[in-house]
Amino acid sequence: MVLAELGGKLRSSLRKLTSSNNSEALTTEALNALLSEISRALIESDVNVQLVMKLRTNIQKKVGELVANHSSSGGGGGGGSSAAANVNINRMVQRAVVDELTAMLTPSSSGDNNNDNNTSKSSTVKAYNMKRGKPNIILFVGLQGAGKTTTIAKFAHYYQRRGYKTCMVCADTFRAGAFDQLKQNATKLRIPFYGSYTEADPVVIAEEGVERFVHDGYEVIIVDTSGRHRQEEALFDEMQEISAAVQPDNTIFVMDATQGQAVYDQALAFHSAVNVGSVIVTKLDGHAKGGGAISAVAATGSPIIFLGSGERFEDLDPFNAKSFVSKLLGFGDVRGLMEEMQSIREGQNQEELMEKMSRGVFTLRDMYQQFQSVMKLGPLDRVMGMIPGMPDYLVPQRGDDESTMRLRKFLYMMDSMNNAELDGKVDLHNKNDPTVEKRIRRIAAGSGVHPAEVKMLLQAHKQFESMVSKMGKSGMMSKGGQAKQ
Ligand code: GDP
């Protein structure tokens, strides 16, 4: 996925900054070099040039203020503590980058310099926070081929798994086979559907379908519309008529990330025809550069609520700008992971764990509990990438049973540990402790693996631990998911 390339470039630029531990204060040249690298990476990923320039100016301004404050409070410049002071400044630059990238992805704050990242929280809008016990009518619009029908199935699956009474209505009478496709997905998911082979008027179908499902007490009522017509004008007229008939609580525009910046015009056209409330970006798993779609979203002002990342029903990820940036920069997406776990009511002590992690504490037992929850969450490849510092060899590829086995083995090994080891009262990383080798052999024998595999587990834990500790210090784990100054 190309976004991963962008992430790699951004990470390496930031890493250069943190590894420069010379006692010189952050020079203008170093900052400019960093900003040029970041800008280049974003433009190569198809992010709109103007947006990138704005981001650059904002970071420059912010960092300038930070450095000025820092030197005036006596923190920078000469003196014995300048190395430590530089580490602080570097961290602040990192935060400014994270904050500005987040703001760029948060429509309501991307149009100005306001950097209130709480907007990313509120941008999870109505469609994401469905009302319980009441009908939520959700109208899907988008051009044919964007992935609308597939996304509708994923969307329905998402809410159905969370206990909402969910159903679908097919109001696409233009494309032959549209109703069959929706019906097929609905049947696989065991979700009720409504449509017609004989009625030619989509407005009538939409109205009847919605009426019936509202009457039957459905909570999430999804209406699919046509994505193509003989003339574009007719398509928009039809959408407006359907919208007027069903009075949706939210209209979701589905856009294909592989279309690059071309989706900008599409987004604008749909936005002016019907009141688009949210956006779902699809096909981010393929060769999509992603940046184009993201710029379009930023420009039209409708927040992204989900990202489509594959063809399976599970391949739909709730979008949170902060989590997205955090993942892009290699910090993992702990908050997203926790929210996901909580939303399916499996995480018991997540707040407690978050609090611990915000202090940089992460024991083997915490890792054990996370792995266990992860195993319950479904497709591993989707969830594992959200864990910070997750070594690549542990993130499974599609259908990769080997990684699932490795994760299971890790759980068996931790099952063979005693409480003191799990809770960090005995430090299994301490090479000077003569009992450690013996303990490793015992754990290996207890779980039926080679001691080298236990060492691999410990290495993975060490990576997690250091990542959590870095995140704790950076404030990325703080409540609301934003870095605090
Ligand atoms: P519609 O015409 O907008 O209803 O589009 P469809 O739902 O029929 O999707 C068009 C094609 O895109 C199908 O082959 C889907 O499997 C594929 N597709 C949809 N969403 C995604 C996605 O997130 N990732 C990938 N790789 N393919 C997708």
Residues whose N, C-alpha, C, O or C-beta is under 5 A from the ligand:
A	BS01	GDP	L143 Q144 G145 A146 G147 K148 T149 T150 T151 G227 T282 K283 L284 D285 G286 G308 S309 G310 E311
